[in-house]
Amino acid sequence: MGLGAAVLTPTQVKTANLIRQWISGFPGIQKQAVQQAFESASLPKIRRALRLLEELQEQRGPRLDVELLSTYNLEPLLPVLQLAMNCLPSRACPRLAPLNSIESHMAQPAQSQVRAVFGARMIIWRIEEVLPEALYPFSHGFPERLSASVDQLLERIERVVALHRRNSLGTPLFLSTMPLPVNLANPVAAAQHCAGPYASVSRVNQKIYEVAARGVGVHVLDLASWAAFEGEAHADAMVDFLARQPLSAKGQVSFAFFIARCLRSLVVPRRKVLALDLDNTLWGGVVGEDGVNGLKLGHEFPGNVHLRIQRELLELRHRGVLLVLLSKNNEADARQPFESLPSMILKWTDFAVRKINWNHKHENLREAARELGLGIDSFAFLDDSDYEREQMRQVMPEVLILNDSSDPLQTLRALWETDAFDSLVVTEEDRGRHRDYTLREAREVEGHQEDLEVFLKSLEMEAAIEEVGPSNMERVVTMLGKTNQFNLTTHRHSRRHVETMRASPGSIALALRLRDKFGDQGIIAVLLAVRGDNAATLVIDSFLVSCRALGRGVEDALWAAMLRRALRKDVQRVEAKYTPTAKNSIVAGLYDRLGLRRIRHNSGSTCYLLEPVTFVESPPWIPLKDENQ
C-alpha cells in the first residue's frame, strides 16, 4: 500500500511525501511497513514497523537521544515518536522525564542525561496546564488578573531557558509554542479583547519566539502552527479526560512526524544547492522557440505561478542555498529574459554557476559540483521534464528530485513542502554564501562518461513514424514555424507549401511520434525531403526535433526511417544543407555525425552529400514502428 492509498488530509499528504523521501533508501519491506503504520495510525502496525527498522544496520543513521519534558502525558506516543525519528533516519531513543516536572528535572546536573552526539531536549506544554485561567477568563478576574497570570508565565519561560543553559549547556533546547485551546466555550468572545484568551496565547507564543531568536541553541517547536494546519481532528477530548493525553490516533502520528521533521536538521544536513531549469520553470514557455514576448510571466495565471516560483527561489538564495542554472539552450537566448523581461525577479547574477549548453544535465551538474567544491549529495534538482528528472534520478541517485510533474503549480508546491533546505538557524555566513561562491575561481574538471544507453533503454521509448498528412499537418506546420534550436535549415513553410511538397513525386514527408514510460510525447520530430534534379537524388528540405526530446537519439531514428524509404524509391544520393542561425548551433555537426560528406562550405551554409545511400539501423533503445514498413 502506498502513502497516497488512504484518505489523508492535505497536511497528511504533505507529511506522506516527506516520509517517502526520508525512507527512500530503506528496503521494500521496511518502506511498506512504515507507510502502513502512517496511514493506519494502528499501534500494532507501528510496533511492527519499529521491529523491522531495528533489523536495518547502515540505513538507520546516527544515534539520536531526545529528552521530552511535558505538561501532559506523552507515554502513549513513545512508539510512534520512536518510529518517526527512526525514519529520519536515525537510531532514535526518545526518553520521557517525569510528567509535569520541567523545572525540578532540569535543575538536576546533566550527568549522563545527554549521551549522544546528536542530543536534544524538548519542552512540550499547553495552555490548559500552564495557564488554565485563560479558559475561564471571567472566573479569574478578567482582564487584570489574567494579564498578571500571563506575565508570570512569561517569566517562567525565561527561567526555564536559564535553567537549561546552566545545567545542560550545549544541548539544543526546543520550546514548543502553545496551540489555541480546541474546546473553548464562546470562541467569538475569546477573540474580542487584547487580554482575552486568544490574545493571551499569542503573547505567550511571541515570548517563545523572542527567547529563541536571541538565544544560541534555543529553538522553536511550533506546535501552534502544526495544530492550526491539522485542524480540530488532531484532538480527542475523550482521550484527554481518560489519559491526560489530548491527541487523537491520527493526531499522534502527525504530531510525532512533525517533531521528527523539526529534529531532522540535527542529523541530516540540508541540501546546499538547488539546480534548476529555465523553460517552463522560471517562466512559462520555451524562450528559444516562443521568444521573450511569448513567455508567460506576470500577475495573471499561469504567469503568476512562475512569478511565485521565482520569489521562493530568491528567498532560498538569501537563506544561503546556492542556485545553479542547468539549461539546454543557447546562452544568448537564456540571458534575454533576464535582461528584457520587466517581471523577472531573479537576476542572472543570482546563480552561482550557470551551465547553458546542450550537454546532459547530469554532466553539467557534476561539473557545477566540482566548481563549487561540493558533493553531489548536497544538490537538489528541479526540472519540468520527465526525461531530465528520470535521467538525473538514475545516473545520480544522490541528487534529490524535488518535483514529480511538469505542472508549474506542483513545482511551486514542491518548493513549499520540501524539507531539503530546512535549517534551525540562518547565519550571516549563510546569507553571504552566494557572494563567496560566485567569487571563487572555477576549477578545471575532468570529463565523465556515463552509461547513457542503459538509461535510454530504461525509458522504454517507442517511436512511431507517420506520413505527414491531414491528421498531423497542424502540428507539423507549428513545429516548422517555432522550432529554432534543433533545426537544420529553419524553413518556415506554410501549410499549403507543406501540402505541395508532400504531394510532389518522389518526396518524403515524415513525422516521428514518441512515447515513453511517462506517456505520449506526441510528434516531436519532422523531416521533409523532395526530389532533386533527377529521380535518383533526394534533397533534405527540413529536419527538426523539438527541444523536449533532445539527447535521446530520435533524430537517428527518423533519419533511418527516411533512408529506408529512399532506398525503396531507388534513391542513390541524398543532398542536405546546414544553414546556421543565431539559435541552431547545436546541429552544426549533425550531418558529419550521420556520415555525410561536406562538399561546399561558406559563411551562409554547409552543403553535404550522402552517396551511395545505404541502410542504417535505428538506435537500439528506440523500437521503431513504421506504418509503411
ChimeraX attribute file (.defattr): number of C-alpha atoms within 10 A of each C-alpha:
attribute: neighborCount
match mode: 1-to-1
recipient: residues
	/A:1	11
	/A:2	13
	/A:3	22
	/A:4	13
	/A:5	10
	/A:6	13
	/A:7	10
	/A:8	15
	/A:9	13
	/A:10	11
	/A:11	14
	/A:12	22
	/A:13	16
	/A:14	16
	/A:15	20
	/A:16	21
	/A:17	15
	/A:18	19
	/A:19	21
	/A:20	17
	/A:21	17
	/A:22	19
	/A:23	20
	/A:24	12
	/A:25	13
	/A:26	18
	/A:27	12
	/A:28	11
	/A:29	12
	/A:30	21
	/A:31	24
	/A:32	16
	/A:33	20
	/A:34	27
	/A:35	24
	/A:36	21
	/A:37	23
	/A:38	26
	/A:39	22
	/A:40	15
	/A:41	19
	/A:42	16
	/A:43	15
	/A:44	12
	/A:45	19
	/A:46	24
	/A:47	18
	/A:48	17
	/A:49	24
	/A:50	22
	/A:51	14
	/A:52	14
	/A:53	24
	/A:54	12
	/A:55	10
	/A:56	14
	/A:57	9
	/A:58	9
	/A:59	18
	/A:60	20
	/A:61	17
	/A:62	18
	/A:63	18
	/A:64	25
	/A:65	22
	/A:66	25
	/A:67	19
	/A:68	19
	/A:69	25
	/A:70	21
	/A:71	20
	/A:72	18
	/A:73	17
	/A:74	21
	/A:75	14
	/A:76	12
	/A:77	17
	/A:78	16
	/A:79	18
	/A:80	26
	/A:81	25
	/A:82	23
	/A:83	29
	/A:84	27
	/A:85	25
	/A:86	25
	/A:87	28
	/A:88	26
	/A:89	25
	/A:90	23
	/A:91	22
	/A:92	24
	/A:93	19
	/A:94	18
	/A:95	16
	/A:96	16
	/A:97	15
	/A:98	14
	/A:99	15
	/A:100	17
	/A:101	12
	/A:102	18
	/A:103	15
	/A:104	10
	/A:105	14
	/A:106	19
	/A:107	14
	/A:108	13
	/A:109	11
	/A:110	16
	/A:111	9
	/A:112	7
	/A:113	15
	/A:114	18
	/A:115	13
	/A:116	14
	/A:117	13
	/A:118	18
	/A:119	23
	/A:120	21
	/A:121	22
	/A:122	22
	/A:123	18
	/A:124	21
	/A:125	20
	/A:126	20
	/A:127	20
	/A:128	16
	/A:129	12
	/A:130	16
	/A:131	18
	/A:132	15
	/A:133	21
	/A:134	27
	/A:135	19
	/A:136	16
	/A:137	19
	/A:138	13
	/A:139	11
	/A:140	15
	/A:141	13
	/A:142	17
	/A:143	15
	/A:144	11
	/A:145	16
	/A:146	24
	/A:147	22
	/A:148	13
	/A:149	18
	/A:150	20
	/A:151	14
	/A:152	12
	/A:153	17
	/A:154	17
	/A:155	12
	/A:156	14
	/A:157	16
	/A:158	13
	/A:159	13
	/A:160	17
	/A:161	20
	/A:162	13
	/A:163	17
	/A:164	21
	/A:165	19
	/A:166	13
	/A:167	15
	/A:168	20
	/A:169	13
	/A:170	14
	/A:171	19
	/A:172	21
	/A:173	25
	/A:174	24
	/A:175	26
	/A:176	22
	/A:177	26
	/A:178	24
	/A:179	21
	/A:180	21
	/A:181	20
	/A:182	16
	/A:183	12
	/A:184	13
	/A:185	11
	/A:186	8
	/A:187	13
	/A:188	8
	/A:189	11
	/A:190	20
	/A:191	14
	/A:192	12
	/A:193	12
	/A:194	14
	/A:195	22
	/A:196	22
	/A:197	30
	/A:198	20
	/A:199	18
	/A:200	24
	/A:201	22
	/A:202	19
	/A:203	19
	/A:204	19
	/A:205	21
	/A:206	14
	/A:207	17
	/A:208	25
	/A:209	19
	/A:210	11
	/A:211	18
	/A:212	18
	/A:213	14
	/A:214	10
	/A:215	12
	/A:216	13
	/A:217	17
	/A:218	25
	/A:219	22
	/A:220	21
	/A:221	23
	/A:222	21
	/A:223	21
	/A:224	19
	/A:225	14
	/A:226	19
	/A:227	21
	/A:228	12
	/A:229	14
	/A:230	19
	/A:231	14
	/A:232	15
	/A:233	14
	/A:234	21
	/A:235	22
	/A:236	18
	/A:237	15
	/A:238	13
	/A:239	14
	/A:240	15
	/A:241	10
	/A:242	9
	/A:243	14
	/A:244	14
	/A:245	21
	/A:246	21
	/A:247	22
	/A:248	20
	/A:249	19
	/A:250	20
	/A:251	20
	/A:252	22
	/A:253	26
	/A:254	26
	/A:255	22
	/A:256	19
	/A:257	25
	/A:258	20
	/A:259	20
	/A:260	21
	/A:261	20
	/A:262	18
	/A:263	24
	/A:264	23
	/A:265	17
	/A:266	17
	/A:267	17
	/A:268	16
	/A:269	14
	/A:270	19
	/A:271	20
	/A:272	22
	/A:273	27
	/A:274	25
	/A:275	25
	/A:276	23
	/A:277	21
	/A:278	21
	/A:279	20
	/A:280	19
	/A:281	25
	/A:282	27
	/A:283	27
	/A:284	21
	/A:285	19
	/A:286	23
	/A:287	23
	/A:288	23
	/A:289	19
	/A:290	16
	/A:291	15
	/A:292	19
	/A:293	11
	/A:294	12
	/A:295	20
	/A:296	23
	/A:297	23
	/A:298	18
	/A:299	13
	/A:300	10
	/A:301	11
	/A:302	15
	/A:303	20
	/A:304	18
	/A:305	24
	/A:306	25
	/A:307	26
	/A:308	19
	/A:309	25
	/A:310	20
	/A:311	16
	/A:312	15
	/A:313	23
	/A:314	19
	/A:315	12
	/A:316	19
	/A:317	24
	/A:318	16
	/A:319	21
	/A:320	21
	/A:321	23
	/A:322	28
	/A:323	24
	/A:324	24
	/A:325	23
	/A:326	27
	/A:327	23
	/A:328	24
	/A:329	24
	/A:330	19
	/A:331	15
	/A:332	12
	/A:333	18
	/A:334	20
	/A:335	15
	/A:336	15
	/A:337	21
	/A:338	17
	/A:339	11
	/A:340	11
	/A:341	14
	/A:342	10
	/A:343	16
	/A:344	19
	/A:345	17
	/A:346	18
	/A:347	13
	/A:348	17
	/A:349	13
	/A:350	20
	/A:351	22
	/A:352	24
	/A:353	24
	/A:354	20
	/A:355	21
	/A:356	21
	/A:357	15
	/A:358	16
	/A:359	16
	/A:360	18
	/A:361	23
	/A:362	20
	/A:363	19
	/A:364	22
	/A:365	25
	/A:366	20
	/A:367	22
	/A:368	26
	/A:369	21
	/A:370	17
	/A:371	18
	/A:372	19
	/A:373	13
	/A:374	14
	/A:375	15
	/A:376	21
	/A:377	17
	/A:378	17
	/A:379	25
	/A:380	23
	/A:381	21
	/A:382	24
	/A:383	26
	/A:384	21
	/A:385	20
	/A:386	18
	/A:387	20
	/A:388	18
	/A:389	22
	/A:390	19
	/A:391	20
	/A:392	22
	/A:393	16
	/A:394	14
	/A:395	17
	/A:396	17
	/A:397	13
	/A:398	15
	/A:399	22
	/A:400	21
	/A:401	20
	/A:402	23
	/A:403	23
	/A:404	16
	/A:405	16
	/A:406	15
	/A:407	14
	/A:408	23
	/A:409	17
	/A:410	16
	/A:411	21
	/A:412	21
	/A:413	15
	/A:414	20
	/A:415	19
	/A:416	12
	/A:417	14
	/A:418	16
	/A:419	19
	/A:420	22
	/A:421	18
	/A:422	16
	/A:423	16
	/A:424	14
	/A:425	13
	/A:426	12
	/A:427	11
	/A:428	10
	/A:429	11
	/A:430	17
	/A:431	16
	/A:432	14
	/A:433	19
	/A:434	21
	/A:435	15
	/A:436	12
	/A:437	17
	/A:438	16
	/A:439	9
	/A:440	12
	/A:441	9
	/A:442	15
	/A:443	13
	/A:444	9
	/A:445	12
	/A:446	9
	/A:447	9
	/A:448	9
	/A:449	7
	/A:450	13
	/A:451	9
	/A:452	14
	/A:453	13
	/A:454	12
	/A:455	17
	/A:456	21
	/A:457	16
	/A:458	15
	/A:459	18
	/A:460	14
	/A:461	20
	/A:462	17
	/A:463	23
	/A:464	19
	/A:465	23
	/A:466	20
	/A:467	19
	/A:468	22
	/A:469	16
	/A:470	8
	/A:471	10
	/A:472	14
	/A:473	16
	/A:474	12
	/A:475	16
	/A:476	24
	/A:477	18
	/A:478	14
	/A:479	22
	/A:480	25
	/A:481	16
	/A:482	17
	/A:483	23
	/A:484	26
	/A:485	24
	/A:486	23
	/A:487	30
	/A:488	27
	/A:489	21
	/A:490	23
	/A:491	16
	/A:492	16
	/A:493	17
	/A:494	14
	/A:495	15
	/A:496	9
	/A:497	12
	/A:498	20
	/A:499	16
	/A:500	11
	/A:501	20
	/A:502	19
	/A:503	14
	/A:504	12
	/A:505	10
	/A:506	20
	/A:507	22
	/A:508	25
	/A:509	23
	/A:510	23
	/A:511	27
	/A:512	26
	/A:513	20
	/A:514	21
	/A:515	19
	/A:516	18
	/A:517	12
	/A:518	12
	/A:519	10
	/A:520	12
	/A:521	13
	/A:522	15
	/A:523	21
	/A:524	23
	/A:525	27
	/A:526	28
	/A:527	24
	/A:528	20
	/A:529	23
	/A:530	21
	/A:531	21
	/A:532	16
	/A:533	9
	/A:534	9
	/A:535	16
	/A:536	16
	/A:537	20
	/A:538	24
	/A:539	19
	/A:540	22
	/A:541	21
	/A:542	22
	/A:543	25
	/A:544	25
	/A:545	25
	/A:546	20
	/A:547	19
	/A:548	15
	/A:549	18
	/A:550	18
	/A:551	15
	/A:552	20
	/A:553	16
	/A:554	26
	/A:555	25
	/A:556	18
	/A:557	24
	/A:558	26
	/A:559	18
	/A:560	20
	/A:561	25
	/A:562	21
	/A:563	19
	/A:564	19
	/A:565	16
	/A:566	24
	/A:567	15
	/A:568	8
	/A:569	16
	/A:570	13
	/A:571	22
	/A:572	16
	/A:573	19
	/A:574	22
	/A:575	20
	/A:576	23
	/A:577	22
	/A:578	26
	/A:579	20
	/A:580	19
	/A:581	16
	/A:582	10
	/A:583	20
	/A:584	21
	/A:585	19
	/A:586	18
	/A:587	18
	/A:588	18
	/A:589	10
	/A:590	16
	/A:591	20
	/A:592	12
	/A:593	11
	/A:594	14
	/A:595	12
	/A:596	18
	/A:597	16
	/A:598	15
	/A:599	11
	/A:600	11
	/A:601	12
	/A:602	8
	/A:603	7
	/A:604	9
	/A:605	16
	/A:606	17
	/A:607	17
	/A:608	20
	/A:609	19
	/A:610	19
	/A:611	15
	/A:612	9
	/A:613	17
	/A:614	14
	/A:615	13
	/A:616	15
	/A:617	13
	/A:618	18
	/A:619	18
	/A:620	12
	/A:621	20
	/A:622	23
	/A:623	15
	/A:624	22
	/A:625	15
	/A:626	13
	/A:627	9
	/A:628	10
	/A:629	8
